[in-house]
């Protein structure tokens, strides 16, 4: 029993000694080694480093940025390498092997490709037991050369400083230590620094010869830009040709233009080469497969400059692709209003064979083919006349003609309605009905008047066309006409017309020749005037004129 107790006491004593002398460094966790990488690219406002998740970085890691510095010691001639902290940056996107940030403008010096980035992983601080002090732990005094210490102190002050500051520090050292055994080596260093400073100044002068001041330098940089904007319609019907146009203010700098387009929310763009369209524009239609169904498209335009740089155009936006309603008349300008007036004289100077007419109407295009459109209107007609023989028999006395019971004055107020139908793209037929009140020489007498009119059109209604027609007006007479409308010159409509008529009193037939021309002052509003000559016989003739105002919407 006594022997067992003794063994237990010895074992406990040995365990206590082992625990006291065991190394704490082997028991405590070690600090995790920092992750180190480099800046590999700075472009388009983004800074990219070559470390990511596979190197142990967490998402949104914060890293330190160091600038590497390499110099030659003026005394020992050894290469001294060090690096200096210039700030910290927050990585916004951490990928598997690369990470990206856009917030790097607060560094002490501008970031550059090749700078070091270091991520310090959280460390676990070990518990360190300090050993008892012994004589061997006392600090040992340095026996270094004091002159060399002075050189080293100045050398470390020059690290990371501009060349001019380094020269000033070494010159101050030489002024204070003219008899230093290292003065000759320091003079060699100063001479080298001055040579390097002169070389850098010459290089700066060579660069500055192309730009005398900051404004000129900015102008030179801007001269290589394309400076453009892009335009596309805000909405486009499905299955339509939808152009996107980019206008460049400096087209001489553009080598190529490309359209970037995608369906809203998709991750990638489709790239389409644009084609030159004039001196300053490039254009292309949206892809047919993207406008087959309703939706929203995102687009932008980029220019490939002749200096190899990419430049985004301004005014990038969206296009809504929609299904248009079923409209029986999809063409624009479906409503048309017109006011016309004309004067026709068949006997120059006498006033015995003439009439004037004023009319206002409204037309609406239905676009149904069999019922292309309808027109309604109202007018006033006033005329004076007799037969050619009666006028010739009394040509020497106007008063006798006026008193002659065969000489008549007629006035008519009327309204009408007209419909027309399309027979294919280039043919059309129309029919109109007219009702009115006619008044003769006796102002107290009114009679009802009925008229009809029909016409045939060759050519498109809203293009160059030939129209021929025939009209009969009860109590007044009849007329037949052929009209050629010319719309080949933009904004300058023209017309030529031949009319055969026995108006105003239904006696002898006469012929009217007319020519008219107008101008479209703005979209949908035009004015057209015409002049003409009218004749019933070789001796019975006179002038004519008219004016027409047209509004389309």
Phi, psi and omega in degrees: 000319180294321179295319180296321179295320180296318179297322180295319181293319180295317180297319179295323180294318179294321178297322179294318179296319182296319181290330181285324184262000178294143182287121178293335182294330180279340182270328184274152178295146177274155175292141177285137184292134179300149177269130185235139177211193181222157171283122184254342181200141172227109183201146177053037177078009182241139176249128186240131177243159188262034173230149183206211184298324182290346177265001177100008180284139171278171176292141181060044180287151176252127185235156175266147181245128181241143174258124180281137180229131181229120181226167177253127180294130184292340183260305185278345181064015177273150178279125180251124182244132177211170175218150188234139180288127178246002175145183178234150178226152178260119177284125184271328179228119180250114179263192180294313183236347180231154177225152188229145171213153175246353182257084180223022184271359182256015176288155180297329176227152180302135178296149181220153177298132182104344177297148180278143170237137184229128174252117179272109178290148178304132183255151175258113185285120179283156175273116185252124175269118182283129177288157179296145180291137175231174179298330181289345181272353181293141180297143180261127180290137180284140176251030182293157179293124180299327179294320178292325177299320179297317178297315181297320179299315179294320181301313181292335175290331182282344184297130178078003182265155174299162183300319181297321178292320179297321177296316180298319180296316179291323178294324176296320177300315181293326179292324181276336184230064183296333183260017180296139178295348180257009183299320181296317179295322179294321177299321177298319178297316180297318179299318179295318179297319179295321177296319178295320179297318178297320180296318179293323178294321177295320178296320179295322179293321179296322178289326184284345182292342178269351179210109184288333179212179184295325180294319179294320178297320178294323179295321179295318178295320181291335183295337180272353182279158179271328177050086187221167169221157182239149183224134173216154178297147178292327180226148180215135177290155180299150177059032179249157174277112185245107183276147169243126185241130175248128179251124184253128178281343175231068186296338180293344180264000186262122175266328183199149176233141183227142176264130174251120185219144178206160171290144185303128178092348179287151185282335186236155178262153169264131184258127183231129177290134177266161182246145177299141180223082185091196185280329188238356187242150170233143184213160175196150176276149174300144181303139183299325183290342180271349180246021178278337181227154178299147179166190180236131179249139173258139181215157169204166181236136175237145178253137170264108183285164180290344175272007176090354182275150174266141180221126179280138175283158177281172173065034171295151184194206183231157175233125177270119177266123186228161175267115183290153176293156179286097184256122181293341180226081186289343183290152179285180177056052181281336178256137182221128176240145183214141173234124182231155174210143178211154176233132182232126180235129179255355182217092189304125172086342186266331183072017183263349182213085183201164174204161172226152185217136176233139186211143175229138182212164178226132180235141177234128181272119177271327178069029181264003181082279179294337174228082185292322180186170175224155182222138175230152181190178179215157182203171177230135179233130174229131180210155177228133179183172175205185179287159180299321182293320179294319180294320180293324181292335183242024187294343180273350182221103180293326182294325178294322179295319180295328181276344182295133184293342178276345178279130189231149170244130183232141176224141183219128169251133189212164171227157183211162175222139186223141173233151176218155181231152179260135175245088187079193183278340189237011180227147178205151178234146179218156180215138181227149177238136183234139175229140180198178175246128181254141180234134180257205180299327177276106188293345180274357184253124175237137178231145177288145180227136180239138179223156177225155179209141175222154181209160175236129180248135174241117184115165180292146182300319183259024177226190177299131187208158175242127182236132175233140185205174181217137181224146174230130180239116184300130178083350179245306182152204183217166178206150174232146184214162172220123185235133174249115177261122181252120179236039184274334180262121180304133176070003180232083176286147178222157177209151173227139188216144172237127181234132172248123187209156171244016172295150017261352187238013175073028180260243185287147177286146175223167181238134176242129175248127185228149172220134182224155177212150182217191179210136177268104186291322171208171187303115176100352180231124180218156177234134180226130176241154178220156175232158181198178177224138187235144181208140170255322173223179181295336180254358185240091188207167181186175185272172174210157179203158179199166181216142181223134174248130185233134177231125179242139175206000000 
